[in-house]
Amino acid sequence: MFNPQLLAGRNILVTGGGTGLGKSMASKFLSLGAEVHICGRRKGVCDETATELMAEFGGKVTSHGVDIRDCAAVDAMIEDIFTDRPLTDLINNAAGNFISRTEDLSPRGFDAVANTVMHGTFYVTHAVGKRWIAAKLPGNVVSITVTWVRNGSPYVVPSSMSKSAIHAMTMSLATEWGRYGIRLNTIAPGEIPTEGMSKRIKPGDEAGARTKAMNPMGRVGTMEELQNTAVFLISGGCDWINGETIAMDGGQALAMGGNFYQLRSRSDEDWTQARDAIKSQNEKDKVARG
């Protein structure tokens, strides 16, 4: 679909690039000739991903351990990257989410999502954007959002609010920073099954089963489709796309709202089981991180 060296000369940061969707996009950029930076809270995971991707595709992947909720740490990372070589593109992929009835949420649970998704995304975008502007450099920002930034979603209110903030940031900065040659767009994918998504958003469900049953196209999305959409948005193929959110969900949001409204039928026992499953997974992740 793309020229093999389409992204040669590009220097791209993918947040949350050690696993899942971020790792997938990073691999595609690398395969098309870009130099790639990936960051995440678990530097060991990012280090392993960097080694794996370079072994498969060659090129250069630099790993950074950073918690994007820490604005000072974010700024220090971006300064280090720009000192070596300015970024050309930023992919805001890092996120967090879990299902819960809103009345059961704690402030800590809300902040766990909002501090990463809303605050963290702004910190990274701001740190990169202000350096592009100061150096009179153009740039691209692509953020991963959700289709329900347009209509909300029950049972994931912290994520819905935070992703909507990214949607608003994208439209706002597209108009403010467009004159500097800086474009911002978002991709709102439907379900592309990943390990993290399955364990925290749909615990106990067969990955993709609900989507296949409801989606107009009868299937879930693929990593390749996300990769191709992200590459197109930064490729230069249409630099007049600015401030847009591109839904990539087979039309599910149009047909069914694309959110978690169907969970209204869950019983108290169902919610307890889901909460226990998420807590158990969080404990396992803490042990894995050491």
MOQUI-V714316 format. One record per pair of residues at least 12 apart in sequence whose ideal C-beta (glycine too) atoms are under 8 Angstrom apart, sorted by sequence separation. I is the first residue (numbers start at 1). J is the second residue. If there is no record, write none. Layout:
I:J
I:J
This chain:
14:26
26:38
38:50
49:61
50:62
129:141
148:160
152:164
208:220
50:63
64:77
128:141
146:159
207:220
233:246
12:26
49:63
146:160
149:163
170:184
193:207
14:29
23:38
98:113
148:163
149:164
169:184
170:185
193:208
22:38
47:63
96:112
97:113
125:141
170:186
12:29
36:53
46:63
64:81
96:113
146:163
149:166
191:208
229:246
22:40
46:64
125:143
145:163
149:167
10:29
17:36
46:65
62:81
167:186
229:248
17:37
18:38
43:63
96:116
97:117
166:186
191:211
17:38
19:40
43:64
95:116
96:117
145:166
190:211
7:29
12:34
14:36
17:39
18:40
43:65
94:116
95:117
121:143
145:167
226:248
10:33
11:34
12:35
13:36
14:37
16:39
17:40
26:49
30:53
36:59
38:61
42:65
94:117
143:166
225:248
8:32
9:33
10:34
11:35
12:36
13:37
14:38
15:39
16:40
18:42
30:54
35:59
36:60
37:61
38:62
39:63
40:64
41:65
7:32
8:33
9:34
10:35
12:37
13:38
14:39
15:40
34:59
35:60
36:61
37:62
38:63
39:64
40:65
41:66
145:170
190:215
6:32
7:33
8:34
11:37
13:39
19:45
23:49
27:53
31:57
33:59
35:61
36:62
37:63
38:64
39:65
40:66
41:67
68:94
94:120
143:169
4:31
5:32
6:33
7:34
18:45
26:53
30:57
35:62
37:64
39:66
94:121
143:170
193:220
221:248
4:32
5:33
18:46
30:58
192:220
221:249
3:32
4:33
17:46
27:56
30:59
39:68
92:121
141:170
191:220
192:221
221:250
2:32
18:48
19:49
23:53
27:57
190:220
191:221
192:222
18:49
30:61
190:221
192:223
219:250
17:49
92:124
141:173
189:221
92:125
192:225
217:250
90:124
192:226
215:249
216:250
217:251
26:61
90:125
215:250
216:251
215:251
216:252
189:226
215:252
39:77
90:128
214:252
216:254
149:188
187:226
216:255
215:255
87:128
117:158
141:182
143:184
145:186
147:188
211:252
214:255
117:159
138:180
139:181
140:182
141:183
142:184
143:185
144:186
145:187
146:188
187:229
214:256
118:161
122:165
138:181
139:182
140:183
141:184
142:185
143:186
144:187
145:188
146:189
147:190
187:230
37:81
87:131
114:158
118:162
125:169
129:173
133:177
136:180
137:181
138:182
139:183
140:184
141:185
142:186
143:187
144:188
18:63
86:131
87:132
113:158
117:162
121:166
140:185
142:187
144:189
156:201
69:115
74:120
78:124
86:132
112:158
113:159
117:163
187:233
69:116
110:157
114:161
118:165
122:169
133:180
68:116
71:119
75:123
79:127
110:158
114:162
117:165
118:166
121:169
125:173
129:177
132:180
185:233
214:262
74:123
78:127
82:131
86:135
88:137
90:139
92:141
95:144
109:158
113:162
117:166
133:182
35:85
37:87
69:119
74:124
78:128
89:139
90:140
91:141
92:142
93:143
132:182
69:120
86:137
88:139
89:140
90:141
91:142
92:143
93:144
68:120
71:123
75:127
87:139
88:140
89:141
90:142
91:143
92:144
102:154
105:157
210:262
15:68
68:121
74:127
78:131
89:142
91:144
102:155
105:158
129:182
40:94
69:123
101:155
34:89
39:94
68:123
100:155
102:157
68:124
71:127
99:155
100:156
183:239
185:241
99:156
185:242
188:245
190:247
98:156
183:241
184:242
185:243
186:244
187:245
188:246
190:248
191:249
97:156
125:184
183:242
184:243
185:244
186:245
187:246
188:247
189:248
190:249
185:245
186:246
188:248
189:249
190:250
97:158
185:246
187:248
188:249
97:159
190:252
96:159
190:253
95:159
178:242
13:78
178:243
188:253
25:91
13:81
25:93
95:163
174:242
175:243
190:258
22:91
174:243
204:273
11:81
203:273
204:274
22:93
203:274
21:93
22:94
171:243
170:243
204:277
11:85
13:87
17:91
92:166
203:277
11:86
12:87
15:90
170:245
203:278
11:87
12:88
13:89
15:91
17:93
11:88
12:89
13:90
14:91
15:92
16:93
10:88
11:89
12:90
13:91
15:93
16:94
167:245
199:277
200:278
203:281
9:88
10:89
12:91
14:93
15:94
16:95
199:278
200:281
199:281
142:230
142:233
142:234
140:233
140:234
150:245
149:245
160:259
97:197
145:245
147:247
99:200
98:200
99:201
147:249
151:253
97:200
98:201
99:202
150:253
156:259
97:201
99:203
153:257
156:260
15:120
147:252
148:253
154:259
155:260
15:121
147:253
151:257
153:259
154:260
151:258
152:259
153:260
154:261
151:259
153:261
155:263
15:124
148:257
154:263
148:258
154:264
13:124
147:258
148:259
146:258
147:259
13:128
21:144
91:230
89:234
99:260
99:263
104:271
21:189
101:271
21:192
100:271
104:275
21:194
20:194
100:274
19:194
20:195
99:274
100:275
19:195
20:196
19:196
20:197
99:278
98:278
24:223
28:227
32:231
27:227
28:228
25:226
29:230
21:223
24:226
25:227
28:230
29:231
24:227
28:231
21:226
25:230
12:234
7:231
10:234
6:231
2:228
1:228
7:234
7:235
2:231
6:235
2:235
42:289
41:289
